[in-house]
Amino acid sequence: MATEENTEREKAHDERPERISAPTAMRHAAGQLAQMLQCEPASVSALKPIDDGWLATVEVVEIERVPDTASVMASYRVHLDEQGQLVGYERTRRYGRGQIDR
């Protein structure tokens, strides 16, 4: 019986699509967030694998000002599934572009 259970687990694991690579996850996180927010991301500042996909932090220019150091930036946490599809996102922080964390 234990052998049958192991075989079933192996089948389920083999049928599961592979996780996308980290560089691909970064591009997907930035690109899909840009589509949702209708603005260009500035950078992906963090990326980590999680059990069901990827978690990324994407920096976005929310309000563009002159000079650009006066622009308002935001950090978004982006959750992707294993194939790189956006599952959810949330804004975690808003700050001035010239602001430095201490």
C-alpha positions as CSV (number, residue, x, y, z in Angstrom):
1,M,0.0,0.0,0.0
2,A,2.8,2.4,0.8
3,T,4.3,1.7,-2.7
4,E,1.0,2.7,-4.3
5,E,0.9,6.0,-2.3
6,N,4.4,6.8,-3.4
7,T,3.6,6.1,-7.0
8,E,0.5,8.4,-6.8
9,R,2.6,11.2,-5.3
10,E,5.3,10.8,-8.0
11,K,2.6,10.9,-10.7
12,A,1.1,14.1,-9.2
13,H,4.6,15.7,-9.0
14,D,5.4,14.7,-12.6
15,E,2.2,16.2,-13.9
16,R,2.8,19.5,-12.2
17,P,4.2,22.2,-14.5
18,E,7.7,23.3,-13.8
19,R,8.4,26.5,-11.9
20,I,9.6,29.4,-14.1
21,S,13.2,30.7,-13.6
22,A,14.0,33.7,-11.3
23,P,14.8,36.0,-14.2
24,T,11.6,35.1,-15.9
25,A,9.7,35.6,-12.7
26,M,11.2,39.1,-12.4
27,R,10.1,40.0,-15.9
28,H,6.6,38.6,-15.3
29,A,6.1,40.4,-12.0
30,A,7.2,43.8,-13.5
31,G,5.3,43.3,-16.7
32,Q,2.0,42.2,-15.3
33,L,2.0,44.8,-12.5
34,A,2.6,47.5,-15.2
35,Q,-0.5,46.2,-17.1
36,M,-2.6,46.3,-14.0
37,L,-1.5,49.8,-12.9
38,Q,-1.0,51.3,-16.3
39,C,2.5,52.6,-15.4
40,E,6.1,51.5,-16.0
41,P,7.9,49.8,-13.1
42,A,11.3,51.2,-12.1
43,S,12.8,48.0,-10.8
44,V,12.3,44.7,-9.1
45,S,14.0,45.1,-5.7
46,A,13.3,41.7,-4.3
47,L,12.3,38.2,-5.5
48,K,12.0,35.0,-3.5
49,P,10.5,31.6,-4.2
50,I,7.6,30.5,-2.1
51,D,5.7,27.2,-1.9
52,D,3.1,28.1,-4.5
53,G,5.2,30.4,-6.8
54,W,7.1,33.6,-6.4
55,L,6.9,36.7,-4.3
56,A,8.4,39.9,-5.8
57,T,8.8,43.5,-4.7
58,V,8.4,45.9,-7.6
59,E,9.2,49.6,-7.4
60,V,6.9,51.9,-9.4
61,V,6.8,55.7,-10.2
62,E,3.3,56.7,-9.0
63,I,3.6,60.4,-9.5
64,E,6.2,61.8,-11.9
65,R,7.6,65.3,-10.9
66,V,10.4,67.6,-12.0
67,P,13.0,67.2,-10.8
68,D,12.7,63.5,-10.8
69,T,14.0,63.3,-7.2
70,A,10.7,64.8,-6.2
71,S,8.7,61.9,-7.8
72,V,6.5,59.7,-5.7
73,M,7.5,56.0,-5.7
74,A,5.7,53.0,-4.4
75,S,6.7,49.4,-3.5
76,Y,4.3,46.7,-4.5
77,R,4.4,43.1,-3.3
78,V,3.5,40.9,-6.3
79,H,2.5,37.2,-5.9
80,L,3.0,35.0,-8.9
81,D,2.1,31.3,-9.3
82,E,4.7,28.8,-10.4
83,Q,4.0,29.5,-14.1
84,G,4.4,33.2,-13.6
85,Q,0.8,34.3,-13.6
86,L,-0.2,37.2,-11.3
87,V,-2.2,35.9,-8.4
88,G,-2.3,39.2,-6.4
89,Y,-0.5,42.4,-5.5
90,E,-0.6,45.1,-2.8
91,R,1.1,48.4,-2.3
92,T,3.3,48.1,0.8
93,R,5.1,51.5,0.9
94,R,5.0,55.0,-0.7
95,Y,8.0,57.3,-0.6
96,G,9.8,60.1,-2.4
97,R,12.3,59.0,-5.0
98,G,15.2,60.9,-3.3
99,Q,14.4,59.3,0.1
100,I,17.0,56.9,1.5
101,D,16.0,54.2,4.0
102,R,17.9,54.4,7.3
